[in-house]
């Protein structure tokens, strides 16, 4: 099965992708992780990405599509994949469709996770990140003064998790990324899930939406 997880920042895409990956036995492909891996491995497309990143610029759609192509053609993805973090714009969605068509593949479902804006601000406002290992924890379970349970590093709140920044991120999402939802809706692939519910309930609703028990 080939899935795309879609939704605003803080909706829980990463968490659900991990659960689905374990349940369906297909890899969770995070575009951020893919980019870092390609650079670290020194692939041809990874070298191009590194040059762009070292110059302080954003990686182009063509480079990202190249990285995605290399990953989904790999043996690891022969039984499917869960794509998280891409596409973010209509041009990216169109490029992805062309790539999949060339590879003789198609997306089975696009899971659109929806949640109220105030809930996103509340959720992200409770996130703490480790300055050393990057793991994320909830302030309800881990006060500021507590070191990271994973590595003992210092915990902090990322600037992009603060309310005023979250509102800006949501605005950017509504302007550039939300139209992608309409693109996949027209293709008949979109399945909308209420992500306001608890983690396991959302997981079960996704499984039902993709006809998997």
C-alpha positions in Angstrom: 0.0 0.0 0.0 1.2 3.5 -0.9 0.0 6.3 1.4 0.4 10.1 1.8 -0.2 11.6 5.2 -1.4 15.1 4.9 -2.3 17.9 7.4 -1.1 21.0 9.2 1.9 21.1 11.5 1.1 19.6 14.9 -1.7 17.4 13.7 0.2 14.2 14.6 1.3 12.9 11.1 4.7 11.6 12.3 3.1 9.7 15.2 0.5 8.1 13.0 3.0 7.3 10.3 5.1 5.3 12.8 2.0 3.4 13.9 0.9 2.7 10.3 4.4 1.6 9.4 4.5 -1.0 12.1 0.9 -2.2 11.3 1.3 -2.4 7.5 5.0 -3.3 7.5 5.9 -0.6 5.0 8.5 2.2 5.6 7.6 5.6 6.9 9.3 8.1 4.5 9.8 11.5 6.1 11.1 14.0 3.6 13.3 15.7 6.2 14.9 12.3 7.1 15.3 11.4 3.4 17.1 14.7 2.7 19.5 14.2 5.6 20.2 10.6 4.6 20.9 11.5 1.0 23.4 14.1 2.1 25.0 11.8 4.6 25.3 9.0 2.1 26.8 11.3 -0.5 24.6 10.1 -3.4 24.6 12.2 -6.6 21.4 13.9 -5.7 22.5 14.2 -2.1 25.6 16.1 -3.2 23.3 18.5 -5.1 21.2 19.0 -2.1 24.2 19.6 0.2 25.5 22.3 -2.1 22.1 24.1 -2.0 21.8 23.7 1.8 25.4 24.9 2.4 24.6 28.0 0.4 21.7 28.6 2.8 19.0 28.1 0.2 15.9 25.9 0.0 16.1 22.6 -1.8 14.3 22.8 -5.1 11.3 20.6 -6.1 13.4 18.8 -8.7 16.0 17.8 -6.1 13.4 16.6 -3.7 11.6 14.6 -6.4 15.0 13.1 -7.3 15.6 12.0 -3.7 12.0 10.6 -3.4 12.6 8.7 -6.7 15.7 7.0 -5.3 14.0 6.0 -2.1 10.7 4.6 -3.5 12.7 2.6 -6.2 14.7 0.9 -3.4 14.1 -2.6 -2.2 12.9 -1.3 1.1 9.8 0.2 -0.6 8.9 -2.7 -2.9 5.7 -3.4 -0.8 4.7 0.2 -0.4 5.5 3.3 1.7 4.0 6.1 3.8 5.0 9.5 2.5 5.1 12.2 5.2 5.9 15.9 4.5 5.6 15.8 0.7 4.0 17.2 -1.4 3.5 20.6 0.1 2.4 22.5 -3.0 0.4 21.8 -6.2 3.5 21.8 -8.4 5.1 19.2 -6.1 1.9 17.1 -6.2 1.9 17.2 -10.0 5.6 16.3 -10.1 5.0 13.4 -7.8 2.2 12.1 -9.9 4.4 12.2 -13.0 7.2 10.4 -11.2 4.9 7.6 -9.9 3.4 7.2 -13.4 6.8 6.8 -14.9 7.6 4.1 -12.3 4.3 2.3 -12.8 3.2 3.1 -9.3 0.1 4.9 -7.9 -1.0 6.3 -4.5 -3.7 4.3 -2.9 -4.9 6.9 -0.3 -4.1 10.4 0.9 -5.0 10.6 4.5 -6.0 14.2 5.3 -5.8 14.7 9.1 -7.8 17.7 10.3 -7.8 19.5 13.6 -8.9 22.9 15.0 -6.3 25.7 15.0 -6.6 26.3 18.7 -5.9 22.7 19.4 -2.8 22.8 17.3 -1.5 25.8 19.1 -2.2 24.1 22.4 -0.5 20.9 21.4 2.6 22.5 19.9 2.9 24.8 22.9 3.4 21.7 25.1 6.2 20.3 23.1 9.8 20.2 24.4 12.7 19.3 22.3 16.1 17.9 23.4 19.0 20.1 22.4 21.3 17.1 22.1 19.4 14.2 20.5 16.3 16.1 19.1 13.7 13.8 20.7 10.4 15.5 21.4 8.4 15.2 24.7 5.3 16.7 26.2 5.7 19.3 29.0 2.8 17.6 30.9 5.0 14.6 31.3 8.4 16.3 31.5 8.9 19.6 33.3 11.4 22.1 31.8 14.0 21.4 34.5 14.1 17.6 33.8 16.9 16.4 31.5 16.1 14.4 28.4 15.2 10.8 29.4 16.9 9.5 26.3 20.3 11.2 26.5 20.3 13.6 29.5 20.4 16.6 27.2 18.9 20.0 27.9 15.2 20.4 27.1 13.9 23.6 25.4 10.9 24.9 23.5 11.6 25.5 19.8 10.8 28.9 18.5 8.5 27.4 15.8 6.4 25.8 18.5 5.6 29.2 20.2 2.0 30.4 19.6 2.8 33.4 17.5 5.1 31.3 15.2 2.5 28.5 15.0 -0.1 30.9 13.8 2.3 32.0 11.0 3.1 28.4 10.1 -0.7 27.6 9.9 -1.2 30.6 7.6 1.6 29.4 5.3 0.0 26.0 5.3 -3.5 27.3 4.4 -2.0 29.4 1.5 0.3 26.9 -0.1 -0.4 23.4 1.2 -4.1 23.2 1.8 -4.9 23.5 -2.0 -3.1 20.1 -2.4 -6.1 18.6 -0.6 -8.3 19.7 -3.4 -5.9 18.2 -6.0 -6.1 14.8 -4.4 -9.9 15.1 -3.7 -10.4 15.5 -7.5 -8.4 12.4 -8.0 -10.7 10.5 -5.6 -7.8 9.6 -3.2 -8.6 11.8 -0.2 -9.8 10.4 3.1 -10.4 12.9 5.8 -9.8 12.0 9.4 -10.7 13.9 12.6 -7.4 14.1 14.3 -8.9 15.8 17.4 -9.4 12.4 19.0 -6.9 10.5 21.0 -4.0 8.8 19.4 -5.4 5.2 19.2 -8.8 6.3 18.0 -7.3 8.3 15.2 -5.1 5.3 14.3 -8.2 3.1 14.1 -10.1 5.6 12.0 -7.2 5.7 9.5 -7.2 1.9 9.3 -10.9 1.9 8.6 -10.5 4.6 5.9 -8.0 2.6 4.1 -10.1 -0.6 4.5 -7.5 -2.3 6.7 -8.6 -4.1 9.9 
